[in-house]
């Protein structure tokens, strides 16, 4: 199967709206196992994802 993509939007209570491009990469020619990727769709989402990552690191024990 060819990669299938779409745009998704999430709302996070810590950083607000995140827009990402979602792609399914099928690991065989038949439906089954796949790898899913999420890539920031714009600069604002990239910055917000970096901020969310920093928040997660601060909260690690």
Rosetta blueprint (number, residue, H / E / L):
1 X L
2 X L
3 X L
4 X E
5 X E
6 X E
7 X E
8 X E
9 X E
10 X E
11 X E
12 X E
13 X L
14 X L
15 X L
16 X E
17 X E
18 X E
19 X E
20 X E
21 X E
22 X E
23 X E
24 X E
25 X E
26 X E
27 X L
28 X L
29 X L
30 X L
31 X L
32 X L
33 X L
34 X E
35 X E
36 X E
37 X E
38 X E
39 X E
40 X E
41 X L
42 X L
43 X H
44 X H
45 X H
46 X H
47 X H
48 X H
49 X H
50 X H
51 X H
52 X H
53 X H
54 X H
55 X H
56 X H
57 X H
58 X H
59 X L
60 X L
61 X L
